[in-house]
């Protein structure tokens, strides 16, 4: 099976930047923050190889799925035709309320 094309919503791009900033703040090391966010982005890209592999979460929205990165980041995404749209990513410890509130306010599509 050909991997699905991956796209990122603007909020997911902002999330990636916020995660970079958080890792930079916690590690005080730019190289560490870059490596971490590169691994996160690579994980998002790998979702395209098994798009239905994430846990379906119809309670959060239609067609929404969740993948986990290194036990610390939750990646929310939609499978649309033969593409995957990354809707958001967040530190697992901070995910449930902010993420669900954002979905409720703005929708995931």
VMD Tcl script that builds the backbone (N, CA, C; Angstrom):
set m [mol new atoms 327]
animate dup $m
set s [atomselect $m all]
$s set {name element resname resid chain x y z} {
  {N N UNK 1 A 0.838 -1.181 0.000}
  {CA C UNK 1 A 0.000 0.000 0.000}
  {C C UNK 1 A 0.886 1.249 0.000}
  {N N UNK 2 A 0.562 2.174 -0.844}
  {CA C UNK 2 A 1.290 3.441 -0.919}
  {C C UNK 2 A 0.963 4.276 0.321}
  {N N UNK 3 A 1.988 4.882 0.963}
  {CA C UNK 3 A 1.711 5.721 2.134}
  {C C UNK 3 A 0.798 6.897 1.783}
  {N N UNK 4 A -0.066 7.243 2.703}
  {CA C UNK 4 A -0.958 8.382 2.510}
  {C C UNK 4 A -0.162 9.672 2.656}
  {N N UNK 5 A -0.603 10.682 1.936}
  {CA C UNK 5 A -0.008 12.021 2.011}
  {C C UNK 5 A -0.366 12.648 3.370}
  {N N UNK 6 A 0.582 13.313 3.999}
  {CA C UNK 6 A 0.376 13.947 5.307}
  {C C UNK 6 A 0.315 15.460 5.138}
  {N N UNK 7 A -0.688 16.074 5.766}
  {CA C UNK 7 A -0.759 17.531 5.843}
  {C C UNK 7 A -0.953 17.927 7.303}
  {N N UNK 8 A -0.574 19.142 7.617}
  {CA C UNK 8 A -0.687 19.661 8.982}
  {C C UNK 8 A -1.602 20.882 8.986}
  {N N UNK 9 A -2.601 20.871 9.866}
  {CA C UNK 9 A -3.397 22.086 10.061}
  {C C UNK 9 A -2.485 23.152 10.659}
  {N N UNK 10 A -2.885 24.400 10.527}
  {CA C UNK 10 A -2.083 25.489 11.099}
  {C C UNK 10 A -1.915 25.325 12.597}
  {N N UNK 11 A -2.966 24.882 13.276}
  {CA C UNK 11 A -2.866 24.688 14.726}
  {C C UNK 11 A -1.844 23.605 15.047}
  {N N UNK 12 A -1.747 22.576 14.222}
  {CA C UNK 12 A -0.747 21.526 14.437}
  {C C UNK 12 A 0.661 22.074 14.238}
  {N N UNK 13 A 0.822 22.985 13.279}
  {CA C UNK 13 A 2.120 23.620 13.074}
  {C C UNK 13 A 2.493 24.479 14.278}
  {N N UNK 14 A 1.509 25.186 14.819}
  {CA C UNK 14 A 1.761 25.995 16.031}
  {C C UNK 14 A 2.089 25.091 17.215}
  {N N UNK 15 A 1.397 23.960 17.298}
  {CA C UNK 15 A 1.681 23.002 18.373}
  {C C UNK 15 A 3.128 22.528 18.297}
  {N N UNK 16 A 3.581 22.227 17.080}
  {CA C UNK 16 A 4.955 21.757 16.893}
  {C C UNK 16 A 5.944 22.810 17.389}
  {N N UNK 17 A 5.672 24.067 17.079}
  {CA C UNK 17 A 6.541 25.167 17.543}
  {C C UNK 17 A 6.490 25.276 19.064}
  {N N UNK 18 A 5.288 25.143 19.647}
  {CA C UNK 18 A 5.153 25.226 21.100}
  {C C UNK 18 A 5.891 24.073 21.782}
  {N N UNK 19 A 5.852 22.899 21.177}
  {CA C UNK 19 A 6.575 21.752 21.735}
  {C C UNK 19 A 8.074 21.995 21.649}
  {N N UNK 20 A 8.530 22.524 20.518}
  {CA C UNK 20 A 9.946 22.879 20.392}
  {C C UNK 20 A 10.335 23.849 21.499}
  {N N UNK 21 A 9.539 24.909 21.686}
  {CA C UNK 21 A 9.838 25.911 22.721}
  {C C UNK 21 A 9.865 25.290 24.115}
  {N N UNK 22 A 8.925 24.384 24.383}
  {CA C UNK 22 A 8.868 23.726 25.698}
  {C C UNK 22 A 10.121 22.875 25.930}
  {N N UNK 23 A 10.504 22.080 24.937}
  {CA C UNK 23 A 11.689 21.231 25.083}
  {C C UNK 23 A 12.937 22.095 25.218}
  {N N UNK 24 A 13.001 23.169 24.455}
  {CA C UNK 24 A 14.130 24.087 24.568}
  {C C UNK 24 A 14.199 24.681 25.971}
  {N N UNK 25 A 13.061 25.107 26.494}
  {CA C UNK 25 A 13.016 25.680 27.840}
  {C C UNK 25 A 13.445 24.663 28.896}
  {N N UNK 26 A 12.953 23.443 28.763}
  {CA C UNK 26 A 13.256 22.414 29.756}
  {C C UNK 26 A 14.688 21.897 29.658}
  {N N UNK 27 A 15.211 21.817 28.441}
  {CA C UNK 27 A 16.550 21.242 28.253}
  {C C UNK 27 A 17.648 22.298 28.180}
  {N N UNK 28 A 17.261 23.533 27.846}
  {CA C UNK 28 A 18.225 24.614 27.623}
  {C C UNK 28 A 19.234 24.233 26.540}
  {N N UNK 29 A 18.774 23.415 25.588}
  {CA C UNK 29 A 19.669 22.934 24.543}
  {C C UNK 29 A 18.913 22.908 23.218}
  {N N UNK 30 A 19.289 23.804 22.321}
  {CA C UNK 30 A 18.598 23.922 21.033}
  {C C UNK 30 A 18.692 22.632 20.211}
  {N N UNK 31 A 19.847 21.991 20.232}
  {CA C UNK 31 A 20.028 20.753 19.466}
  {C C UNK 31 A 19.071 19.661 19.968}
  {N N UNK 32 A 18.884 19.588 21.268}
  {CA C UNK 32 A 17.959 18.614 21.845}
  {C C UNK 32 A 16.536 18.897 21.383}
  {N N UNK 33 A 16.143 20.155 21.427}
  {CA C UNK 33 A 14.795 20.536 20.996}
  {C C UNK 33 A 14.589 20.232 19.506}
  {N N UNK 34 A 15.593 20.507 18.695}
  {CA C UNK 34 A 15.503 20.212 17.260}
  {C C UNK 34 A 15.376 18.714 17.003}
  {N N UNK 35 A 16.215 17.922 17.670}
  {CA C UNK 35 A 16.148 16.465 17.490}
  {C C UNK 35 A 14.781 15.932 17.903}
  {N N UNK 36 A 14.262 16.416 19.012}
  {CA C UNK 36 A 12.972 15.947 19.503}
  {C C UNK 36 A 11.854 16.264 18.513}
  {N N UNK 37 A 11.806 17.497 18.041}
  {CA C UNK 37 A 10.730 17.869 17.121}
  {C C UNK 37 A 10.911 17.203 15.749}
  {N N UNK 38 A 12.135 16.922 15.351}
  {CA C UNK 38 A 12.346 16.170 14.108}
  {C C UNK 38 A 11.807 14.743 14.251}
  {N N UNK 39 A 12.044 14.122 15.407}
  {CA C UNK 39 A 11.499 12.777 15.651}
  {C C UNK 39 A 9.980 12.819 15.681}
  {N N UNK 40 A 9.416 13.866 16.286}
  {CA C UNK 40 A 7.959 14.014 16.327}
  {C C UNK 40 A 7.401 14.152 14.909}
  {N N UNK 41 A 8.018 14.972 14.116}
  {CA C UNK 41 A 7.549 15.160 12.736}
  {C C UNK 41 A 7.670 13.844 11.949}
  {N N UNK 42 A 8.761 13.130 12.158}
  {CA C UNK 42 A 8.936 11.840 11.481}
  {C C UNK 42 A 7.842 10.857 11.908}
  {N N UNK 43 A 7.465 10.904 13.179}
  {CA C UNK 43 A 6.370 10.036 13.657}
  {C C UNK 43 A 5.069 10.408 12.956}
  {N N UNK 44 A 4.816 11.687 12.814}
  {CA C UNK 44 A 3.612 12.130 12.099}
  {C C UNK 44 A 3.637 11.618 10.666}
  {N N UNK 45 A 4.773 11.694 10.012}
  {CA C UNK 45 A 4.897 11.229 8.629}
  {C C UNK 45 A 4.660 9.722 8.539}
  {N N UNK 46 A 5.098 8.965 9.542}
  {CA C UNK 46 A 4.908 7.506 9.523}
  {C C UNK 46 A 3.442 7.107 9.663}
  {N N UNK 47 A 2.605 7.992 10.172}
  {CA C UNK 47 A 1.177 7.688 10.262}
  {C C UNK 47 A 0.633 7.374 8.871}
  {N N UNK 48 A 1.185 8.006 7.852}
  {CA C UNK 48 A 0.745 7.766 6.487}
  {C C UNK 48 A 0.911 6.327 6.030}
  {N N UNK 49 A 1.842 5.602 6.626}
  {CA C UNK 49 A 2.068 4.210 6.272}
  {C C UNK 49 A 1.036 3.256 6.854}
  {N N UNK 50 A 0.386 3.664 7.917}
  {CA C UNK 50 A -0.656 2.853 8.563}
  {C C UNK 50 A -1.713 3.795 9.126}
  {N N UNK 51 A -2.426 4.500 8.261}
  {CA C UNK 51 A -3.329 5.558 8.712}
  {C C UNK 51 A -4.457 5.101 9.630}
  {N N UNK 52 A -4.854 3.851 9.535}
  {CA C UNK 52 A -5.928 3.366 10.405}
  {C C UNK 52 A -5.372 2.715 11.671}
  {N N UNK 53 A -4.069 2.823 11.868}
  {CA C UNK 53 A -3.421 2.213 13.024}
  {C C UNK 53 A -3.655 2.947 14.329}
  {N N UNK 54 A -3.995 4.217 14.258}
  {CA C UNK 54 A -4.258 4.977 15.482}
  {C C UNK 54 A -5.597 4.585 16.080}
  {N N UNK 55 A -5.759 4.879 17.343}
  {CA C UNK 55 A -7.000 4.568 18.045}
  {C C UNK 55 A -8.097 5.528 17.597}
  {N N UNK 56 A -9.210 4.970 17.127}
  {CA C UNK 56 A -10.349 5.805 16.734}
  {C C UNK 56 A -10.943 6.455 17.973}
  {N N UNK 57 A -11.288 7.740 17.879}
  {CA C UNK 57 A -11.876 8.482 18.999}
  {C C UNK 57 A -13.126 9.220 18.546}
  {N N UNK 58 A -14.205 8.486 18.254}
  {CA C UNK 58 A -15.437 9.141 17.811}
  {C C UNK 58 A -16.045 10.036 18.887}
  {N N UNK 59 A -15.654 9.820 20.141}
  {CA C UNK 59 A -16.146 10.676 21.221}
  {C C UNK 59 A -15.579 12.089 21.128}
  {N N UNK 60 A -14.451 12.248 20.432}
  {CA C UNK 60 A -13.833 13.569 20.264}
  {C C UNK 60 A -14.218 14.221 18.940}
  {N N UNK 61 A -14.643 13.416 17.997}
  {CA C UNK 61 A -15.044 13.956 16.702}
  {C C UNK 61 A -15.115 12.857 15.668}
  {N N UNK 62 A -15.916 13.060 14.634}
  {CA C UNK 62 A -16.028 12.039 13.599}
  {C C UNK 62 A -14.696 11.832 12.879}
  {N N UNK 63 A -14.337 10.581 12.716}
  {CA C UNK 63 A -13.120 10.193 11.980}
  {C C UNK 63 A -11.813 10.588 12.668}
  {N N UNK 64 A -11.872 11.020 13.899}
  {CA C UNK 64 A -10.659 11.424 14.615}
  {C C UNK 64 A -9.938 10.196 15.147}
  {N N UNK 65 A -8.635 10.200 15.009}
  {CA C UNK 65 A -7.786 9.114 15.523}
  {C C UNK 65 A -6.645 9.721 16.334}
  {N N UNK 66 A -6.080 8.885 17.198}
  {CA C UNK 66 A -4.982 9.319 18.058}
  {C C UNK 66 A -3.803 8.374 17.888}
  {N N UNK 67 A -2.616 8.952 17.791}
  {CA C UNK 67 A -1.359 8.210 17.815}
  {C C UNK 67 A -0.517 8.809 18.936}
  {N N UNK 68 A 0.378 8.018 19.476}
  {CA C UNK 68 A 1.224 8.477 20.580}
  {C C UNK 68 A 2.672 8.510 20.115}
  {N N UNK 69 A 3.388 9.517 20.577}
  {CA C UNK 69 A 4.811 9.669 20.274}
  {C C UNK 69 A 5.595 9.625 21.567}
  {N N UNK 70 A 6.475 8.652 21.693}
  {CA C UNK 70 A 7.393 8.510 22.829}
  {C C UNK 70 A 6.711 8.663 24.190}
  {N N UNK 71 A 5.528 8.178 24.316}
  {CA C UNK 71 A 4.768 8.190 25.572}
  {C C UNK 71 A 4.563 9.583 26.159}
  {N N UNK 72 A 4.824 10.620 25.351}
  {CA C UNK 72 A 4.707 11.966 25.909}
  {C C UNK 72 A 3.870 12.925 25.061}
  {N N UNK 73 A 3.635 12.573 23.802}
  {CA C UNK 73 A 2.877 13.444 22.900}
  {C C UNK 73 A 1.702 12.658 22.329}
  {N N UNK 74 A 0.550 13.298 22.307}
  {CA C UNK 74 A -0.625 12.734 21.658}
  {C C UNK 74 A -0.820 13.479 20.344}
  {N N UNK 75 A -0.929 12.721 19.262}
  {CA C UNK 75 A -1.129 13.283 17.925}
  {C C UNK 75 A -2.556 12.969 17.501}
  {N N UNK 76 A -3.331 13.991 17.227}
  {CA C UNK 76 A -4.702 13.807 16.744}
  {C C UNK 76 A -4.710 14.014 15.237}
  {N N UNK 77 A -5.397 13.106 14.537}
  {CA C UNK 77 A -5.413 13.221 13.082}
  {C C UNK 77 A -6.686 12.660 12.477}
  {N N UNK 78 A -6.917 13.060 11.232}
  {CA C UNK 78 A -8.057 12.594 10.439}
  {C C UNK 78 A -7.548 11.884 9.201}
  {N N UNK 79 A -8.211 10.794 8.834}
  {CA C UNK 79 A -7.938 10.137 7.561}
  {C C UNK 79 A -9.009 10.629 6.601}
  {N N UNK 80 A -8.565 11.232 5.513}
  {CA C UNK 80 A -9.483 11.808 4.521}
  {C C UNK 80 A -9.097 11.283 3.149}
  {N N UNK 81 A -9.865 10.327 2.636}
  {CA C UNK 81 A -9.515 9.723 1.357}
  {C C UNK 81 A -8.192 9.004 1.490}
  {N N UNK 82 A -7.208 9.430 0.683}
  {CA C UNK 82 A -5.879 8.835 0.747}
  {C C UNK 82 A -4.857 9.816 1.330}
  {N N UNK 83 A -5.332 10.645 2.241}
  {CA C UNK 83 A -4.429 11.557 2.928}
  {C C UNK 83 A -4.759 11.576 4.420}
  {N N UNK 84 A -3.798 12.052 5.177}
  {CA C UNK 84 A -3.942 12.189 6.627}
  {C C UNK 84 A -3.722 13.646 6.967}
  {N N UNK 85 A -4.618 14.201 7.761}
  {CA C UNK 85 A -4.453 15.581 8.213}
  {C C UNK 85 A -4.166 15.556 9.705}
  {N N UNK 86 A -2.988 16.029 10.080}
  {CA C UNK 86 A -2.631 16.151 11.492}
  {C C UNK 86 A -3.371 17.380 11.999}
  {N N UNK 87 A -4.239 17.160 12.992}
  {CA C UNK 87 A -5.045 18.276 13.473}
  {C C UNK 87 A -4.381 18.996 14.633}
  {N N UNK 88 A -3.729 18.248 15.500}
  {CA C UNK 88 A -3.048 18.861 16.639}
  {C C UNK 88 A -2.116 17.848 17.269}
  {N N UNK 89 A -1.167 18.328 18.033}
  {CA C UNK 89 A -0.309 17.461 18.834}
  {C C UNK 89 A -0.039 18.200 20.134}
  {N N UNK 90 A 0.025 17.453 21.215}
  {CA C UNK 90 A 0.167 18.091 22.511}
  {C C UNK 90 A 0.862 17.163 23.482}
  {N N UNK 91 A 1.519 17.757 24.448}
  {CA C UNK 91 A 2.111 16.962 25.520}
  {C C UNK 91 A 1.001 16.193 26.211}
  {N N UNK 92 A 1.186 14.908 26.395}
  {CA C UNK 92 A 0.143 14.047 26.954}
  {C C UNK 92 A -0.370 14.556 28.297}
  {N N UNK 93 A 0.510 15.077 29.114}
  {CA C UNK 93 A 0.099 15.559 30.434}
  {C C UNK 93 A -0.814 16.775 30.354}
  {N N UNK 94 A -0.781 17.474 29.204}
  {CA C UNK 94 A -1.586 18.683 29.060}
  {C C UNK 94 A -2.657 18.545 27.986}
  {N N UNK 95 A -2.900 17.328 27.481}
  {CA C UNK 95 A -3.726 17.155 26.289}
  {C C UNK 95 A -5.223 17.222 26.513}
  {N N UNK 96 A -5.757 16.462 27.408}
  {CA C UNK 96 A -7.190 16.208 27.429}
  {C C UNK 96 A -8.040 17.462 27.415}
  {N N UNK 97 A -7.908 18.321 28.403}
  {CA C UNK 97 A -8.783 19.486 28.463}
  {C C UNK 97 A -8.517 20.501 27.351}
  {N N UNK 98 A -7.274 20.963 27.147}
  {CA C UNK 98 A -7.068 21.956 26.092}
  {C C UNK 98 A -7.449 21.433 24.712}
  {N N UNK 99 A -7.065 20.220 24.402}
  {CA C UNK 99 A -7.344 19.673 23.086}
  {C C UNK 99 A -8.837 19.536 22.861}
  {N N UNK 100 A -9.530 18.963 23.808}
  {CA C UNK 100 A -10.966 18.771 23.644}
  {C C UNK 100 A -11.700 20.113 23.601}
  {N N UNK 101 A -11.244 21.072 24.370}
  {CA C UNK 101 A -11.870 22.391 24.339}
  {C C UNK 101 A -11.671 23.030 22.972}
  {N N UNK 102 A -10.486 22.875 22.386}
  {CA C UNK 102 A -10.215 23.452 21.072}
  {C C UNK 102 A -11.081 22.797 20.011}
  {N N UNK 103 A -11.266 21.499 20.099}
  {CA C UNK 103 A -12.117 20.798 19.146}
  {C C UNK 103 A -13.555 21.269 19.282}
  {N N UNK 104 A -14.016 21.386 20.500}
  {CA C UNK 104 A -15.402 21.814 20.730}
  {C C UNK 104 A -15.647 23.225 20.197}
  {N N UNK 105 A -14.663 24.119 20.351}
  {CA C UNK 105 A -14.817 25.503 19.904}
  {C C UNK 105 A -14.728 25.653 18.401}
  {N N UNK 106 A -13.721 25.010 17.793}
  {CA C UNK 106 A -13.424 25.287 16.387}
  {C C UNK 106 A -13.724 24.135 15.454}
  {N N UNK 107 A -13.973 22.973 15.978}
  {CA C UNK 107 A -14.126 21.803 15.117}
  {C C UNK 107 A -12.769 21.309 14.689}
  {N N UNK 108 A -12.708 20.114 14.154}
  {CA C UNK 108 A -11.420 19.519 13.831}
  {C C UNK 108 A -11.102 19.556 12.356}
  {N N UNK 109 A -12.025 19.912 11.544}
  {CA C UNK 109 A -11.789 19.844 10.093}
  {C C UNK 109 A -11.199 21.089 9.542}
}
mol reanalyze $m
mol bondsrecalc $m
mol representation Tube
mol addrep $m
